[in-house]
């Protein structure tokens, strides 16, 4: 059950007194470790997003390159067939 402070009539700039216990030094130490781990995980996630973007770019370049190679091979094959046909026609004329 979370409610905003403004729902209790507390306006921006008002001072609040917090009542409760402070964490022990051991708890503070563990909380700091958790915060450090959280920062490390966030940094790793950012690095992974960057690497993912780079890999996607490489994948697109590679698939485009592969597509161009396939077209080149098809055109070369067609050219070979055309030359073969021209040679046959020339031999028939002889």
Buried (B, 14 or more C-beta within 10 A) or exposed (E): EEEEEEEEEEEEEEEEEEEEEEEEEEEEEEEEEEEEEEEEEEEEEEEEEEEEEEEEEEEEEEEEEEEEEEEEEEEEEEEEEEEEEEEEEEEEEE
